[in-house]
Amino acid sequence: LMPRAQFLEDLQTFFAARSWNPKNLLDMLAKYNITPEMLLYRMSELVPQFFGVKLHFLRFHHAAGSSEYKLIKQLNMNRLLVPSGIGLAEHHCRRWLSVRLLREIAAMGPLQNVEEMPVGIQRSEFLDSRDQFLCIGFARQLVLSPEIYSRVLIGFRIDAELKNTIHFLDDPAIPQELIAETCERCPLTPDQCHLR
């Protein structure tokens, strides 16, 4: 579905842009007639090998009307500490791009076409380690289970190599967030974070 040579050309064009534009990713979905998960998974296969960039891939699910966000899939090539079962009653940080996108799509209701699909980007910095990541993700309703919202995300560790690869990395339009692992382990006070 996504021949390597053609897809690498598209990735080079995408990374060479000087400013962030979500339409570039939506255009790739239309060009290859694929799902967001297929697009980001293919990126996770090729970007480390051909661009030398470390990344992680995450998929979360959220049931309509629920306050839970469940990590369903994880590919972790950059040693990102992703809480996945560290406590039965813990909640993933509500500042994560994945959680924000799931909240947005749940509030939108049924989507009519792919152009309405929320595409998000965020520079995230972990409070404890100070590790920084550029995260890009999609959120959508599952076709066979419309009561379930799915979010897929690819996160690139921000280092010198990434700055040479992704030219829109310093676009001031990209939101920046300080994040933690879970709400229960977060050092921020309730006054500092209203999303808990």
C-alpha positions as CSV (number, residue, x, y, z in Angstrom):
1,L,0.0,0.0,0.0
2,M,2.9,2.4,0.7
3,P,5.9,1.6,-1.5
4,R,9.1,2.4,0.4
5,A,10.7,4.7,-2.3
6,Q,7.6,6.8,-2.8
7,F,6.7,7.0,0.9
8,L,10.3,8.1,1.8
9,E,10.0,10.9,-0.8
10,D,6.7,11.9,0.8
11,L,8.3,11.9,4.3
12,Q,11.2,14.0,3.1
13,T,8.8,16.5,1.7
14,F,6.7,16.5,4.9
15,F,9.8,16.9,7.1
16,A,11.2,19.7,4.9
17,A,8.3,22.0,5.5
18,R,9.2,25.1,7.4
19,S,5.8,25.3,9.3
20,W,3.5,22.7,10.7
21,N,0.5,21.9,8.5
22,P,-1.8,19.0,9.4
23,K,-3.2,18.9,5.8
24,N,0.1,17.4,4.7
25,L,-0.7,14.3,6.8
26,L,-4.3,14.2,5.7
27,D,-3.1,14.3,2.1
28,M,-0.9,11.3,2.7
29,L,-3.9,9.4,4.1
30,A,-5.9,10.2,1.0
31,K,-3.1,9.5,-1.4
32,Y,-2.5,6.0,-0.1
33,N,-6.1,5.4,1.0
34,I,-5.0,4.1,4.4
35,T,-5.9,4.6,8.1
36,P,-4.0,6.9,10.4
37,E,-2.6,3.9,12.2
38,M,-1.2,2.4,9.0
39,L,0.4,5.8,8.1
40,L,2.1,6.2,11.5
41,Y,3.1,2.6,11.8
42,R,4.8,2.8,8.4
43,M,6.6,5.9,9.6
44,S,7.8,4.0,12.6
45,E,9.3,1.3,10.3
46,L,11.1,3.7,8.0
47,V,12.1,6.9,10.0
48,P,14.6,5.2,12.4
49,Q,16.3,3.3,9.5
50,F,16.4,6.1,6.9
51,F,16.4,9.3,9.0
52,G,18.2,8.0,12.2
53,V,15.5,9.4,14.5
54,K,14.3,7.6,17.6
55,L,10.6,7.4,18.1
56,H,7.7,5.8,19.9
57,F,4.3,4.7,18.6
58,L,1.2,4.6,20.9
59,R,-2.4,3.7,20.4
60,F,-5.0,4.6,23.1
61,H,-8.7,3.8,23.2
62,H,-11.4,5.8,25.0
63,A,-15.0,4.7,25.4
64,A,-17.7,7.4,25.0
65,G,-18.8,8.7,28.3
66,S,-15.9,7.2,30.2
67,S,-13.0,9.0,31.9
68,E,-10.6,6.2,31.1
69,Y,-7.9,6.2,28.4
70,K,-6.4,2.8,27.8
71,L,-3.0,2.1,26.2
72,I,-3.7,-0.6,23.6
73,K,-0.5,-0.7,21.5
74,Q,3.1,0.5,22.1
75,L,6.3,0.5,20.1
76,N,9.0,2.1,22.1
77,M,12.3,2.7,20.3
78,N,13.5,5.6,22.4
79,R,13.2,4.3,26.0
80,L,10.2,6.6,26.7
81,L,8.8,5.7,30.1
82,V,5.1,5.0,29.3
83,P,3.0,4.0,32.2
84,S,1.2,0.9,31.2
85,G,-0.1,-0.9,34.3
86,I,1.9,0.7,37.0
87,G,-1.2,1.1,39.1
88,L,-4.7,-0.1,38.7
89,A,-6.4,3.2,39.5
90,E,-3.8,5.6,38.0
91,H,-4.7,8.0,35.2
92,H,-2.4,8.9,32.3
93,C,-1.4,12.6,32.4
94,R,-4.2,14.7,31.0
95,R,-1.7,17.0,29.3
96,W,-0.6,14.2,26.9
97,L,-1.5,14.9,23.2
98,S,-3.2,11.5,23.1
99,V,-5.6,12.4,25.8
100,R,-6.3,15.8,24.4
101,L,-7.1,14.5,21.0
102,L,-9.5,11.8,22.4
103,R,-11.3,14.5,24.4
104,E,-11.6,16.7,21.3
105,I,-13.0,13.9,19.1
106,A,-15.5,12.8,21.7
107,A,-16.8,16.3,21.9
108,M,-17.1,16.6,18.1
109,G,-19.6,13.8,17.6
110,P,-19.7,11.7,14.4
111,L,-17.3,12.7,11.6
112,Q,-18.6,13.1,8.1
113,N,-15.2,12.8,6.3
114,V,-11.5,12.4,6.9
115,E,-10.8,16.1,6.6
116,E,-12.7,16.6,10.0
117,M,-10.4,14.1,11.8
118,P,-8.5,15.8,14.5
119,V,-4.7,15.9,13.8
120,G,-2.6,17.1,16.6
121,I,0.9,18.1,17.3
122,Q,2.7,19.0,20.6
123,R,6.1,19.4,22.0
124,S,6.1,17.6,25.3
125,E,8.6,17.8,28.1
126,F,8.6,15.4,31.0
127,L,8.7,17.1,34.3
128,D,11.0,14.6,36.0
129,S,13.5,13.7,33.3
130,R,13.3,16.9,31.1
131,D,13.2,14.6,28.1
132,Q,11.5,16.3,25.2
133,F,9.4,14.8,22.3
134,L,7.6,16.1,19.3
135,C,4.3,14.2,19.2
136,I,2.0,13.9,16.2
137,G,-1.3,12.1,16.3
138,F,-4.7,11.4,14.9
139,A,-8.0,10.6,16.7
140,R,-11.0,8.9,15.2
141,Q,-14.0,6.8,15.9
142,L,-13.6,3.1,15.2
143,V,-15.8,2.0,12.3
144,L,-16.8,-1.4,13.8
145,S,-17.2,0.0,17.3
146,P,-18.4,3.6,17.0
147,E,-18.6,4.0,20.8
148,I,-14.8,3.6,21.0
149,Y,-12.5,6.5,20.0
150,S,-9.0,5.6,19.0
151,R,-5.9,7.8,19.0
152,V,-2.6,6.9,17.4
153,L,0.5,8.9,18.0
154,I,4.1,8.9,16.9
155,G,6.6,10.7,19.1
156,F,10.1,11.8,18.1
157,R,12.8,12.4,20.7
158,I,14.0,15.9,20.3
159,D,17.8,16.0,19.9
160,A,20.3,17.5,17.4
161,E,19.4,14.8,14.8
162,L,15.7,15.6,14.9
163,K,16.4,19.3,14.5
164,N,18.3,18.5,11.3
165,T,15.5,16.2,10.1
166,I,12.2,17.9,10.9
167,H,12.4,21.5,9.8
168,F,9.1,22.6,11.3
169,L,10.2,21.5,14.8
170,D,10.6,25.1,16.0
171,D,7.4,26.4,14.5
172,P,6.0,28.7,17.2
173,A,2.5,27.5,16.3
174,I,3.2,24.1,17.9
175,P,1.8,23.9,21.4
176,Q,4.3,23.1,24.2
177,E,3.3,21.2,27.4
178,L,5.1,20.1,30.6
179,I,3.8,16.6,31.2
180,A,4.0,13.8,33.8
181,E,3.5,10.1,33.7
182,T,0.2,9.8,35.6
183,C,-1.9,12.3,37.6
184,E,-1.2,10.3,40.8
185,R,2.6,10.6,40.4
186,C,2.6,14.2,39.2
187,P,4.6,16.8,41.2
188,L,2.3,19.7,40.0
189,T,-0.2,21.0,42.5
190,P,-3.9,21.2,41.6
191,D,-3.5,24.9,41.2
192,Q,-0.8,24.3,38.6
193,C,-2.8,21.7,36.6
194,H,-6.6,22.0,36.2
195,L,-6.9,18.9,34.0
196,R,-6.5,16.3,36.8
